[in-house]
Amino acid sequence: MTDHTRRTFLRGAGAATAALAGVPLTVSAADGDSWTVAETPTGNTLYDVAYAADGAYAVGAGGVVLERTDRGWRKLLDGGPTGNGNSLHGLDVTDDGDRLWFAGSSGAIGEYDIPARTLYSHSAPMDITNNFNGVAVRGEAGSANVYVAGDSGKIYYSFENGATGTWDYVTPGSGSAVNAIDFHGPRSGHAVDGNKTVFVTDDGVTWEKLGIENANVNFYGVDSDGDGDVTVSAGGGVVHNWNGSSWTPEDTGDAGLRDVEADGVDALTVGGGGAVYRRDSAGWTREATPTGQNLTAVTPVDSSIELAVGAGGTILER
């Protein structure tokens, strides 16, 4: 793994593949080591969550941006980067942890300077007002490479911090919606689309198909940790792992898995009906959660406070 990933800040804030397909899962709810529901100031669905240098943030429907403080969760922004209430579906953080980037409906793209408490809108790049499903950023605050996953099957990118006139786009596949995108280097990363396809790039511009043959399920989440270390969450409770030469499917159950975060053998994935699954050296385990709400995103596994978000403004903490 190279450069920064979101788990860099997760450690600061809190601080091979293992299972065979079809292995039965147990449910874990040890006292003092279980998921709890946090009080939140919104009933809107939350679509993504991430750690920055100063703590955790979440984004969701209606353009809401939440921050976790020492007094709990509070609204940082409402209405999105333009104030029009466009929902925010993706969230990422610059390598120094000082700026949030988020993207969502109707071409919404925002950049929030945390130390300066200042919001910048980069919405409707190239006059595009399609829906965006995810965002990945690499680089320092003010000079980041920005990549946005489009519902129209395009990936939009700027190598100059989203400045006007610096955007371009590429259609990596068939035109199916690009559901998720993640980068492990300045221009190296992976994306998944609604046509059961994983794409890889090493220049941020040219994308090639990486798989997955005969997957038979939709892909929703991707964790890109290296050229030979990719994890994809999918429908039907399946997680796919790429080791640089082949894909290995792992069966966790039936829930559609909307997001995944992996760090070697350790991993977390979340999905429908409040499902949370954890992987360690013994394989996948379903963990008990105090909600039946659909979960959409999760933070990495190596913090004292792990977070998962979803429908109804739900935030789980562990």
HELIX and SHEET records of a PDB file:
HELIX    1   1 ARG A    7  GLY A   14  1                                   8    
HELIX    2   2 ALA A   61  GLY A   63  5                                   3    
HELIX    3   3 SER A  105  GLY A  107  5                                   3    
HELIX    4   4 PRO A  125  ASP A  127  5                                   3    
HELIX    5   5 GLY A  235  GLY A  237  5                                   3    
HELIX    6   6 GLY A  272  GLY A  274  5                                   3    
HELIX    7   7 ALA A  311  GLY A  313  5                                   3    
SHEET    1   A 5 VAL A  27  SER A  28  0                                        
SHEET    2   A 5 GLY A 283  GLU A 287  1                                        
SHEET    3   A 5 ALA A 275  ASP A 280 -1                                        
SHEET    4   A 5 ASP A 266  GLY A 271 -1                                        
SHEET    5   A 5 LEU A 257  ASP A 263 -1                                        
SHEET    1   B 4 THR A  36  VAL A  37  0                                        
SHEET    2   B 4 ILE A 315  GLU A 317 -1                                        
SHEET    3   B 4 LEU A 307  GLY A 310 -1                                        
SHEET    4   B 4 LEU A 295  VAL A 298 -1                                        
SHEET    1   C 4 LEU A  46  ALA A  52  0                                        
SHEET    2   C 4 GLY A  55  GLY A  60 -1                                        
SHEET    3   C 4 VAL A  65  THR A  69 -1                                        
SHEET    4   C 4 GLY A  72  LEU A  77 -1                                        
SHEET    1   D 4 LEU A  88  VAL A  93  0                                        
SHEET    2   D 4 ARG A  99  GLY A 104 -1                                        
SHEET    3   D 4 ILE A 109  ASP A 113 -1                                        
SHEET    4   D 4 THR A 118  SER A 121 -1                                        
SHEET    1   E 4 PHE A 132  ARG A 138  0                                        
SHEET    2   E 4 ASN A 145  GLY A 150 -1                                        
SHEET    3   E 4 ILE A 155  SER A 158 -1                                        
SHEET    4   E 4 TRP A 167  VAL A 170 -1                                        
SHEET    1   F 4 VAL A 178  PHE A 183  0                                        
SHEET    2   F 4 GLY A 189  ASP A 193 -1                                        
SHEET    3   F 4 VAL A 198  THR A 201 -1                                        
SHEET    4   F 4 GLU A 208  GLY A 211 -1                                        
SHEET    1   G 4 PHE A 219  GLY A 226  0                                        
SHEET    2   G 4 ASP A 229  ALA A 234 -1                                        
SHEET    3   G 4 VAL A 238  TRP A 242 -1                                        
SHEET    4   G 4 TRP A 247  ASP A 251 -1                                        
END                                                                             
